[in-house]
Amino acid sequence: MQKIVGPITNHNGKLWFDGVNAKELVDKFDTPLFVISENRIRENYNRLSKALKSNYQKTRICYAAKANSNISVLRILETEGSSVDAVSPGEVSLSLKASFPPERILFTGTSVRNDELKFLIDSKVTINVDSFSQLDRLLRLGVPNLLSVRINPEIGAGYHSHVITAGKDSKFGIWAKDAPRVYETAKKAGVSRFGIHMHVGSGILNVKAFVLALDRLLEISKKIHKSVGVDFDFIDMGGGIGVPYRQDDPTLDLDLLSHKVLTLFKRRIHDYDLGDPFFYVEPGRYIVSDASILLTKVNTVKTTPFKNFVGVDAGFNTLVRPTMYGSYHHILVANKLDLTEEEVYDVVGPICESGDILAKDRQLPKIQEGDLLAVLNAGAYGFSMSSQYNARPRAAEVLVKNGKYTLIRKREKLGDLLRGQIIAEWLK
Ligand SMILES: *Cc1c(COP(=O)(O)O)cnc(C)c1O
């Protein structure tokens, strides 16, 4: 028997999600299908908000939209009072469309074009600059009132080298020794209010990594405050709060994280004379990961002298994390929750690449063609990283809430593969 978590419930061996039978959704919308629980997103947001506010009132959660930028997901978070961290003009536009006011949108981009900087200034969102080059080009286009700077605190963390976003190999942020000059330049140009930011990595499950990096950021903040004379409206710890993917992964103790991090924060802002800035965090994964499952149907069951393969209709075009980061996603057989896991399978997709493996050597109940698999924790970096590779239309997304459901993204059709393509005149 499998451990059942979050919005998943077991009704006589059949998987239901936030009060809806998975089978009913699949009959109606087909597979592969991302199913998102509205309740779970709200719970995750409120659990984090409560844990932070119990230690420090002036906190803000900036949801990292790149984890899942569906407009309905953004609307849910807007109604909770969340802010947004956007990493592209597209995410800024989607957030504005979702009714986030510009003052609740923070842009944290790297390698940003001039026309994009212009758009950001015109949109009146808060900008986090990532380099001197970006600041220089920004100030020539306009001078915002409020400006934030992304610092590389020289301490990185995360579950895979691709998701570590600070330290000596990182392309992100400005090094501490260069930071005063950046603030100085902005101040001289007429910027009057400031923030300071870091984002050290993703999928972090230990409190200590956050404490160490934040301590470093606060020390850098002190130096900037002392040498340049700027005060900070906010100090941003970034995202990266991890979630358990394996059934025996530890859960990050949110109350402990909040207590440790904010005790340090309060002590340091007092000792360093930093006033009473807002404390920002930018979780993506934590808010949406376990709020969604990916439903995929079994096409093929195949045995070779070495392996049992289950071929499903979702590949790395639908969920790239296992292929890209070697990530583990737990899989349940949605129509066989009560059966024992008696076989070992590789669960593979339809993409013509050997790396197209959703799950390796996985113990599952005996699988037959037509069975329905639920890939858990598919809400963060699932749809948002999906592609049309192998000319496969992208999956649909459904929102569920207390037994109700509604389509929030149509399944792409063959026509979507042709959208924007032009046959060269001389080839007609
Ligand atoms: C990706 C990203 C986040 C969110 O990371 P999670 O691991 O999903 O919490 C936050 N801030 C920035 C700047 C990011 O690039």
The ligand as a MOL file (V3000), in Angstrom:
LIG
                    3D

  0  0  0     0  0            999 V3000
M  V30 BEGIN CTAB
M  V30 COUNTS 15 15 0 0 0
M  V30 BEGIN ATOM
M  V30 1 C 13.4340 29.9680 -9.6540 0
M  V30 2 C 13.4820 31.1280 -8.7570 0
M  V30 3 C 12.7660 31.1070 -7.5530 0
M  V30 4 C 11.9520 29.9380 -7.0930 0
M  V30 5 O 12.6640 28.8050 -6.7960 0
M  V30 6 P 11.9250 27.5640 -6.0970 0
M  V30 7 O 12.9910 26.5730 -5.9030 0
M  V30 8 O 10.8630 27.0990 -7.0180 0
M  V30 9 O 11.3540 28.0580 -4.8110 0
M  V30 10 C 12.8160 32.2420 -6.7650 0
M  V30 11 N 13.5420 33.3380 -7.1250 0
M  V30 12 C 14.2310 33.3750 -8.2830 0
M  V30 13 C 14.9860 34.5990 -8.6360 0
M  V30 14 C 14.2380 32.2860 -9.1250 0
M  V30 15 O 14.9500 32.3270 -10.2600 0
M  V30 END ATOM
M  V30 BEGIN BOND
M  V30 1 1 1 2
M  V30 2 1 2 3
M  V30 3 2 2 14
M  V30 4 1 3 4
M  V30 5 2 3 10
M  V30 6 1 4 5
M  V30 7 1 5 6
M  V30 8 2 6 7
M  V30 9 1 6 8
M  V30 10 1 6 9
M  V30 11 1 10 11
M  V30 12 2 11 12
M  V30 13 1 12 13
M  V30 14 1 12 14
M  V30 15 1 14 15
M  V30 END BOND
M  V30 END CTAB
M  END
